[in-house]
Amino acid sequence: MKIGFHLNIEQIQKLVMTPELKQAIQILQFNTQELSQFIDEQLLTNPLLDIASPQESEMTKNTSKEEVDWKEYFREYDDISYKQSNYNKDKEEVSIEQFLFNDTTLTEHLMFQLQFSILKKRHYSIGKFIIESLDRNGYLMTPLSEIAEVFHESEETVENVLAVIQSFDPFGIAARDLKECLLIQIKQQGVEDEKVFEVVAHHLDDIANNRLAIIAKNLNITTAVVQEIADFIKTLEPKPGRVFGSANDVKYITPDVTVEKIDGEYVVIVNDTSAPRLLINQFYRSMLMNEEKDSSTSKFITDKLNSAMWLVKSIEQRRQTIYKVVKAIIDYQIDFFEGGKKWLRPLTLKQIADEVGVHESTVSRAVNGKYMQSPRGVFELKFFFSSGVSNQEGDGLASESIKSMIQEMIDKENPKKPLSDQLIADLLQNKGINISRRTVAKYRDEMNIQASSKRKRF
């Protein structure tokens, strides 16, 4: 076999991930808040980018076309036809931040009560230490022995200070476990029935698993009385500290797309008002006119101009892609928008990709982390993509549609004879929906609905 070097010419086709293409893919995946933040970063790094305003738009219109042939620069971006809107950065807008205020924290609420307590001055620091040791649910996880060791006091003294704090509002605060938390609330509500204390002290697991007959037998009372006690216990707060959740824990959603029904037709509006409209800075335009084409300044401005125009193109391309994807989703799920969750159909990324004429990965990026505000409520775009089961006619039903039917059946069931998973599956099959008992149990667990044995009332 002869070994040697040879030159071969062959033609291949491959995708080259240029920095510009990576940026376009990244921009498509951004939600509204991330896009606004990204634009702010680009405004800092690219001096040619500027925010459009009515005054600057007029200046742009009055610029002489003979001085610089801007069509030459914009020619390769004309496929997008990016247009300036009447965005006004000086316009005062109402935002959710204007209505936010600092909530009183659990620690502040308890400290305020501590200063009016009957504790001695030398025990005040122990009370403060206990309050600052509570977790976000209001439980004391630090052993009293450790607290006593820190302050060189007896455990009995720390126990007395803890008892004072446990009398504070909200009821059940500073408990060491769930049982103690519930017992504190029962005492502070003035309950005198010893059976209630007995159930909380020794039968909480039976209450959780709805084993009321066992409790009735052990306490020598009727099941109906145990049911009343269980209903009362369920009205108590197992996590008294969570009512003081910080405002920082609240997550607000800014819909990326708004769907409105106008004259019987659903109209898609892409939310791009929070992101400023971009234009080319007038100062650098004049510099480009005065600089020689071969100068370093001209090359720098030209590079930044190309980068700015690619950014503008990518943002507009993102808007159009999201619009087409959402429009295709609405056309496919029109029954959902008209009738509700019962009419949601199974949908895959491939179906929308074929409809829009793009790759599945593009659709995945377009719907990732984005939300739609519609007449039916606010939904994540991924909500409309789900698997399902078929009915006797061969049509598909989405899992959310099945869950809606199961929820409706359970809401109407007889609490003394709740529907089992097998019975729910039989009822759905009577409606022409082929579904197994295990699938019903899976959907029920996903909806956080207890089994029939735990839903039964006596």
N, C-alpha and C positions, 0 to 999 in steps of 0.2 A: 504494500500500500504506500503510495507516494504522499509524503507530507510536505506541505508548502503553504505559502500565503497567497490568498486570492482576493480580488476586489469584486464584490457583487453589488449590483444596484437593485433595490427592491422598494416597493411603495407600501407603506403601512399607514394606518389611521389610528391615532391615539389621542386621548384627552390630556392636555397639559394644564395643570392647575396653576394658573398665573396668580399673582397677588390680587389683581383686580377681580378675577373670578371668585377667589376665596372671600373677598370682601362682599361681593354680591350675594353669595350663599349665606354669609353671616348676617347680612342685613335682612334677608328674607326670613330668617329664623327669629329676629328680634320681635318682641311685643312692643306695644305703644310706648311704655315707659323706657324700655331699653333703647329703642330707636331715638327717643328724645335725648337721652344721655349720650348716645354715640354721636349724634349731631353736634352736641355741645363740645365734645372732645375734638371733633374735626374742625370746628370753628376756631379752636385754640391752636391747632397745629397747621392749618392751611390758611395763610393770610388772604388768599383770593376769595375765600368764602365769606359771605355776609348775609345777614338776615334781611329779608325783603320788608319794605314798608311802603305805604302809599307815596310818600315823598320821593323815595329812591326809585320807585317804579316810574314816576314821571320823568325823573332825570334820565333814566335809561331810555325812555321813549324819545327824548329830545336830543340824544347823542347823535351826532352826524354819522350816517352810514358810510360816507365817503372816506372818513378818517381811518377806520379799521374795518376790514371785511370780516365781521364776526361770523357770517355764515360759513366761512372757511373753517373756523374753529368748531362750530356747532354741527357741521354737516354729518359727521359720523354718529351723532346722537339724535338725529331727526326722527328715528324710528319710534321714539318714545313721545316726542312732542310735549315735553315738560312745560307747563305754563304756570306763570305766577298768579297767585290768588290775592285777594284783598286782605291778606294777613296783616294784622297790626300788632306789633310787639308791645306798643304802648297802651293797647286796649285793656281796660280793667275787666278781668273775668272772675267769676265766682267759683271758688274751689272749695273742696271739702276741708282743706286745712284751716279755712277761716272760721270754721265752726268747731274746731277741736280745742280742748282745754286739758290741763293736767288733772287727771283723776287723783283722788286721795288714795294712797296705797294702804295696804293692810297694816304695815308697820306704823305709819303715821296715825292711822285710826286708833290703834291700840295704845300708842304712846300718849295720845291726847287723853285717853281714859285713865292711863296709869298715873298721870300727874294729879288726878283727883281721887286716887284710891286711898285706902286707910293704912297702906304700908308704912312701916318705919323708914326713916331716911336711909339707914344703912342697908335696908333690903330693897331699896329702889333700884340699885344697880343690878341686883339679881333679876328683878322683873324686866328690866331693860334687856338684859342678856337673853332671857327666855323669849321675849318678843322677837328679838333679832335672829333667833335660832329657828323660828318657824319656817316651814317650807311654803310654797305658793298656795297650797291647799289649806294651810292653817294648822298643820300637825307639827308636834314637837318630836323631832327625831333624835335629839341629843339626850342620852341617859342622865337622870338626875344625879347619879353618883359623880359624873364628870363635872357637872355644874357646881356641885357641893365642893369638889376638890379645887376648882378654880377660885372660889370665894372663901375657902377655908370655913365653910359652914356645914352643919349637919344636914343629912338628907331630909330630915323632918322639916327643917326650916325652909329648904327649897320647895318641898311639897306644899307647905302652907302658902308660899308666894305663888306657886303654880295654881293653887285653888282660887286665889284672888283673881288671877288673870283669866281663868276659865269662867269667871262670872261676867266677863266683859261681853260686849256685843262685837261680832255676831255670836249667837248661841252655838256652843260646841267647839269654840276656838281653843287652841293649845292642848288638844287631846293627843294621846300617844298612840291610839289605834281607833279603828272604826267603832268598836264596841263602846269605848269610853266616850267618843264623840256623840253617839246616839243617846247614851245614858245621861250625859250633861244636858242635852236638849230636852229630854223627857222631864227631868227634874225642874228645869227652868220654866217649863210650860205648866207646871203644877199638876202633873199626872200623879194620881194616888193608887191606881190599880197595880197591885203587885204582879199580876199576870203579864203585864206589858214589860216590866223590868225583867221578869223571868225569861220571856221570849227573847229579848235583846241580849241578855247575858249568856244564854245557853243554846239558842236555836236560830241564830242568824243564818247558818248554812241551810237549814231546813226552809227558812223563809225564801232564801235566794233560789232554791230548787223547787219551790211550791209544794213542799211535803207537809201540807197543813194537817193531814190526818195523823201523822206521827206526833206533831206538837199537841194536837187535841187529846191524843191518848195519854201522853206523858203528863200533861197538866190537868187531865180529867175535866176538860171543858168541851163544848161542842165545836164542830168545825166552823160553824157560822161565826162564833165569837173569835176564833183564831183568824178568820178572814178579815174581820173588822180590825183586829190588832195589826195584821199585816198591812192593811190599807193605811193605817195611821203611821206605821213605821216608814212606809214609802214616801210619806209627805215630809219627812225630816231631811235635812241637808247633810249628805255624807262628806262634802268638801266645803266647809264654811268659808274658807279663805278665797275661793275662786270668784266670789261676787266682787272682789276688789282687783280684778284683772286690770293690768295697765293698758292704757290706750295704745301703747306701742305693740301690744300683742294682736291688735285688730288689723286684719289684712283687708285692704280695699282693692276692688277690681275695677280697672278702667277698661271697658269693652273696646276691643280693637275694631269691631264691626257692629253697626247698628242696622237692624232690619225693621222696616216700618211697612204697614199695610196701607196703601193709598189707593183709593178707588178700586178696591178689590184686587190689587196687584201688590206683590211684595217687592219693595225697593231696597237695595243694598247700599249702605253708606259706609265707606271706609273711614274710620276715625283717624284723621291725620291733622286735626286742629292743634293738638298739643305739641306737634313737631313743627318748628318754624320753617317757612319757605325760604329757599336759598337763592342767592344771585351772586354775580361776580362783582367784587369790590371795584368801585369807580376809580379809586386812586391807582390801583394796579392796571386798570385798563389804559389810563393815560400814560403810565410808565411803559407799557408794552408798545404804545404808538410811538414814543419818543426814542426807545432803545433800538440799537441796530440788531438785526436778526441773529448775527453770529456772536453777540456779546454774551458773557456769562449771566448777566442779569436777565436778558431776554430768554435764555434757555431755562433759567430757574423759574421764571414766571410761566413759561410755556408748560413746563412739567407740572407745576402746581395747578395750572388751568386744566390740563388733561385729567389730573386727579380729581379736581372739583367736578368736572363734567361727568366723570364716571360715577362719582358719588350721587349726583343728581339723577343720573340714569338708573342706578341701582335702586334708589328710593322709589322712583316712579314705577319701576318694574315690579318691585315688591307690592306696591299698591294695586297694580293691575292683576298680579297673580292672586293675591288674596281675594280681590273682587270676583274673579272668575271662579275660584274654588268655592267661595261661599254661595255664589249664584247657582253653581251646579248642585251644591248640597240642598239648597232650597227647592230647586226643581225636582230633585229626587225624593225629598222628605216633605213634599207639599202637604201630604195627609196629616203629618205631625203638626204642622203649623195651623192647620184648620181644625183638627180634632183632638190633639193632645198626645200624651205619651202612649196611649193605646195603639196609635197608628204609626208608631216609629218602625221603620223597616231596617233589615240588616244592610249594612253598607261597608264597603272596603275601600282602601286607598286606591286600588287599581281601577275601580269603577269611575271614581272622580278623575283620576289621572287620564284615563282613556277619553273621558268627556271633555276635559280641558285641553288635552293634547300635550301633556307634559309627563315627566317621569314620576313614579311613585314617591321617590325621595323628595322631590320638589313639593308635592302635596303634603308629605309628612312635615317638612319644614314650615310650610305655610300655615298649618293648623297647630303646630306645637306651641303650647303655652298661651294661646290666644282665645279670647272670649267673644261671644256674640250676645248682643242685647236685642231681644225680640219681643213681640207681643205675648209670648208664652213665658218670658222670664229671661234670665241671664244664664247661658250655657257655655261650657268650654266646647270648642269646635270638635274635640275628640269625642264628645258625647254622642255625636251623630254617627260615629263609626263604631259599630258593634256587631257581634255575631248574633245568631238567633236560631230559631227552629222553624220548620215548615208546617203548614196546615194541610188539610185534606185537598184543598184546591191547588197545592203546590206553591202558594205564595209564601214568602218569608215573613217572619215576625221577629223583631229585634228583642234582645234580652230585656231591655228597659220596658218594652211593651208588655212582656210576660210578667215582669215584676209589678207593673201597675195593676194588672189583673189580679195577681196574688194578693196585693195590698187591699184591693177592693173587696175580695172574698173574706179576708181576715177581719176587715172593719165591720162586715155585716154578719159575722158568725155569731152563734149562740155562745156566750162566755162560759156557760156550764157544760157545753159540749163542743169545744173548739175543733176546728178542722185539722185532721192529720195531714202530713205531707202526701200520703198515698191518696187520700180523699181529694185533695186539691188537684193532684195529677189526673185523677179520674174525671173531675169536673172540667178541667181544661181539655181533656181528650173528647169529652162530650161536645165541646165547642169546636172540635176539629183540629185541636192543637196537639201534635205528637210530642209528648214530654214525659220523662221518667220521674220517679219519686226522688231519685238522687239529685236530679237537676232542680227540682222544686226546693229541696233542702238547701242546695247551694245558693239559689237565688234568695231564699229566706234569710240565710246567714248573712249574705251581702247587704240585706236591708235591715240588719240588726233586729230581727223579729225572733222571739223565743219560740221554742218548740211547743207543740200543743199541750204537753204535760205541764209546762210552766205557765201557759196562758189560761189554764182552767181556773175558774172561780167556783167556790163552794157556797 
